[in-house]
């Protein structure tokens, strides 16, 4: 049997009832920074748990996350984690073959990647993300 490549946990999500209260709590308790998105993104709140750039946390081993309105119609109503996968369609097949259930079709999150929720064999709802490839960085001009 071939050993399957391990998919890392790259993101977490938790529900909120009051996003301003939630943001104040995580800022005061843990020093996290939050970015409040608008109605077009279902009032999602991005949470940065450490210094980050366009590709995510800059410190090895850290992950960022987010918060969604408990009433937002999102499939999960619990704290969940998101795994990075190379191919979301193949991973959907792998989840099903392993006894899990995929919830719907992947959705494109602009600048982030293709995302889909799934349930494991214990009924836990989690997410899979096929991240968009990082954009090529322009090398700084050589110093003279």
C-alpha positions, 0 to 999 in steps of 0.5 A: 500500500502506497503511503498517502501524502499528509495534508497540513491543517492550514486554517481554522474557523469558528462561529460568532454571534456578535462579530465586534464582541468576538473581535474584541475578545480575541484581540484582548485575550490573544493579540490577534488582528481581525479583518471584517469583510462585508456582506458580499463575503457573508460578514466573514472575519479573517483572524491573523494569529501572527505576522502575515503576508499575502501568502499567510503567516510568516512564522513557521507552524502558525495558521490563520483562521476566520469567524463566520456568523452562526446564522450565515447558512454555512454547513458547519455550526462548530469549530472546524479546521481546513486541510490544504490539498493538492487537488480538491476533486481528487480529495473529494473522491478520497473522502468519499472512498474513506467513508466520509461525505462531501457537502456540495461542490467546491466554491472558488474563493477569490485569491484563496482557492477552491473550498468544500466542506466534508464530514468525516466518519464521526460526523465532524464537519471540516473543510478542504482547500486547494490553494491558488498557487502563490503569485510570482514575486518580483525580485528586488532590483540589485543594489549598485 
